[in-house]
Amino acid sequence: MRADLVLVGFGNVGRRFVRLLDEQRDSLADTFDLECRIVGIATAKHGAIFSPDGLFATNPAAPTAPVDALPALYPGAESVEGSLEVIERLGRSDSPTRVVVETTTLNIVDARPALDHVEAAFEAGCHVITANKGPVAFAYDGLRRKAEQAGLAFLFEGAVMDGVPVFNLVRETMPGVRVTGFRGVINSTTNHILTALEDGEAFEPALARMQAEGIAEADPSLDVDGWDAAAKAAALANVLLGAHVTPHEVDRTGIGPASAALARRARTRGNRLRLVASGRVGGRPVVRPEELPGDDLLARLRGMANALILQTDLLGEVGICQLTGGLTLTAYALFSDLITIRRRCPGQRAAPLRRIP
Ligand SMILES: NC(=O)c1ccc[n+]([C@@H]2O[C@H](COP(=O)([O-])OP(=O)(O)OC[C@H]3O[C@@H](n4cnc5c(N)ncnc54)[C@H](OP(=O)(O)O)[C@@H]3O)[C@@H](O)[C@H]2O)c1
């Protein structure tokens, strides 16, 4: 089966995804009977291009080149207006499977334009896979309905804990199980800072060091003010608990200079201060620093580690840990979403069960 893809956003994640597709080309063909072609790319400042015959056929090295003006990088491709036109062009193509890969930056005010991209994709008859938390955190229910009505997929495994399966785990491997709540440490940067604080560092130097090491953003407010965790908490609540919240409705407290003394004091008591995101059916999701007993799974997470505990009716508490991070994990989230689309496509040769090993 052939799938044509357009990339809306072509930064760190989009580019790693393209390379992953290339690395996995044989496995995709042999195991999943899937051949992927990238036919369009849209960015904010580097232009937008479309080529119905596939972009990388003309310049296979381009995904590894520095991001530059796209039309110059792909001379055979047609320069187009922007993201919405790239999506529309994909919708008009004759490809049997059309997928919009949305990896633009999170807009914590209202999730736009990512939300516009997802809606435009459904209108154009395209599946959507995204690593952007915005659409699922702000508008999951409406988007899910639109996708279902159109017989399309809306998948976002990379929105929480990169490629470590959270949504896939529940959807694919826990049939009949009802998730009643969750609690987790789901923001790596703040966990890294809190670990440094409990080891004796002050807040500002710890943050500056993490910015210098590329762990924290130049503008760290999304992380330290708890917005990133709130977006993930809203996504988890909307998808797993049937909530209808946005990140702005999450009861949110971040971390700051005052967290240093609290983190050190917690440690002297054998406890740990962690930024915990939690939710339960019918309740408002919460993100706030909590002093946890030292033997709590979440208390034991140091540095970049993340974990999520799902409270369920039939399986008790189920914990998922992410001990490493990195772009490959996020790119894998998109890859696994693509495989989910392939598995759902009717009338195609079914993918065989994975052989282990
Ligand atoms: N990096 C990670 O490890 C990670 C992990 C999990 C989830 N995510 C999520 O994945 C997404 C992408 O992350 P990233 O690290 O790849 O970000 P990035 O490197 O900043 O890339 C963002 C891309 O989106 C493009 N873009 C921004 N606004 C746009 C618009 N209105 N129309 C079209 N393109 C637009 C940018 O274009 P220009 O280059 O022209 O500015 C750039 O190509 C984000 O939502 C992020 O939260 C990232």
Ligand as a Chemical Component Dictionary entry (heavy atoms), coordinates in Angstrom:
data_LIG
# 
_chem_comp.id                   LIG 
_chem_comp.type                 NON-POLYMER 
_chem_comp.pdbx_formal_charge   0 
_chem_comp.three_letter_code    LIG 
# 
loop_
_chem_comp_atom.comp_id 
_chem_comp_atom.atom_id 
_chem_comp_atom.alt_atom_id 
_chem_comp_atom.type_symbol 
_chem_comp_atom.charge 
_chem_comp_atom.model_Cartn_x 
_chem_comp_atom.model_Cartn_y 
_chem_comp_atom.model_Cartn_z 
_chem_comp_atom.pdbx_ordinal 
LIG N1  N1  N 0  11.529 18.154 20.332 1  
LIG C1  C1  C 0  11.023 17.155 21.060 2  
LIG O1  O1  O 0  11.750 16.326 21.610 3  
LIG C2  C2  C 0  9.521  16.987 21.184 4  
LIG C3  C3  C 0  9.010  15.971 21.991 5  
LIG C4  C4  C 0  7.617  15.784 22.049 6  
LIG C5  C5  C 0  6.779  16.634 21.351 7  
LIG N2  N2  N 1  7.318  17.653 20.607 8  
LIG C6  C6  C 0  6.408  18.543 19.877 9  
LIG O2  O2  O 0  6.646  18.363 18.485 10 
LIG C7  C7  C 0  6.434  19.611 17.816 11 
LIG C8  C8  C 0  7.670  19.951 16.991 12 
LIG O3  O3  O 0  8.805  20.079 17.830 13 
LIG P1  P1  P 0  10.222 20.462 17.196 14 
LIG O4  O4  O 0  11.216 20.256 18.259 15 
LIG O5  O5  O -1 10.393 19.779 15.894 16 
LIG O6  O6  O 0  10.004 22.033 16.944 17 
LIG P2  P2  P 0  10.875 22.967 15.978 18 
LIG O7  O7  O 0  12.207 22.384 15.737 19 
LIG O8  O8  O 0  10.765 24.342 16.531 20 
LIG O9  O9  O 0  10.078 22.899 14.574 21 
LIG C9  C9  C 0  8.805  23.456 14.419 22 
LIG C10 C10 C 0  8.491  23.510 12.950 23 
LIG O10 O10 O 0  7.173  24.022 12.794 24 
LIG C11 C11 C 0  7.205  25.047 11.803 25 
LIG N3  N3  N 0  6.110  25.956 12.011 26 
LIG C12 C12 C 0  5.845  26.753 13.055 27 
LIG N4  N4  N 0  4.701  27.444 12.847 28 
LIG C13 C13 C 0  4.241  27.064 11.643 29 
LIG C14 C14 C 0  3.116  27.415 10.851 30 
LIG N5  N5  N 0  2.229  28.317 11.272 31 
LIG N6  N6  N 0  2.960  26.818 9.636  32 
LIG C15 C15 C 0  3.851  25.920 9.189  33 
LIG N7  N7  N 0  4.942  25.544 9.897  34 
LIG C16 C16 C 0  5.120  26.120 11.097 35 
LIG C17 C17 C 0  8.573  25.679 11.938 36 
LIG O11 O11 O 0  8.904  26.396 10.760 37 
LIG P3  P3  P 0  10.245 27.316 10.694 38 
LIG O12 O12 O 0  11.409 26.363 10.771 39 
LIG O13 O13 O 0  10.164 28.002 9.386  40 
LIG O14 O14 O 0  10.175 28.223 11.896 41 
LIG C18 C18 C 0  9.420  24.413 12.146 42 
LIG O15 O15 O 0  9.687  23.807 10.889 43 
LIG C19 C19 C 0  6.102  20.654 18.894 44 
LIG O16 O16 O 0  4.708  20.809 18.987 45 
LIG C20 C20 C 0  6.652  20.011 20.162 46 
LIG O17 O17 O 0  5.970  20.430 21.323 47 
LIG C21 C21 C 0  8.654  17.844 20.502 48 
# 
loop_
_chem_comp_bond.comp_id 
_chem_comp_bond.atom_id_1 
_chem_comp_bond.atom_id_2 
_chem_comp_bond.value_order 
_chem_comp_bond.pdbx_ordinal 
LIG N1  C1  SING 1  
LIG C1  O1  DOUB 2  
LIG C1  C2  SING 3  
LIG C2  C3  SING 4  
LIG C2  C21 DOUB 5  
LIG C3  C4  DOUB 6  
LIG C4  C5  SING 7  
LIG C5  N2  DOUB 8  
LIG N2  C6  SING 9  
LIG N2  C21 SING 10 
LIG C6  O2  SING 11 
LIG C6  C20 SING 12 
LIG O2  C7  SING 13 
LIG C7  C8  SING 14 
LIG C7  C19 SING 15 
LIG C8  O3  SING 16 
LIG O3  P1  SING 17 
LIG P1  O4  DOUB 18 
LIG P1  O5  SING 19 
LIG P1  O6  SING 20 
LIG O6  P2  SING 21 
LIG P2  O7  DOUB 22 
LIG P2  O8  SING 23 
LIG P2  O9  SING 24 
LIG O9  C9  SING 25 
LIG C9  C10 SING 26 
LIG C10 O10 SING 27 
LIG C10 C18 SING 28 
LIG O10 C11 SING 29 
LIG C11 N3  SING 30 
LIG C11 C17 SING 31 
LIG N3  C12 SING 32 
LIG N3  C16 SING 33 
LIG C12 N4  DOUB 34 
LIG N4  C13 SING 35 
LIG C13 C14 SING 36 
LIG C13 C16 DOUB 37 
LIG C14 N5  SING 38 
LIG C14 N6  DOUB 39 
LIG N6  C15 SING 40 
LIG C15 N7  DOUB 41 
LIG N7  C16 SING 42 
LIG C17 O11 SING 43 
LIG C17 C18 SING 44 
LIG O11 P3  SING 45 
LIG P3  O12 DOUB 46 
LIG P3  O13 SING 47 
LIG P3  O14 SING 48 
LIG C18 O15 SING 49 
LIG C19 O16 SING 50 
LIG C19 C20 SING 51 
LIG C20 O17 SING 52 
# 
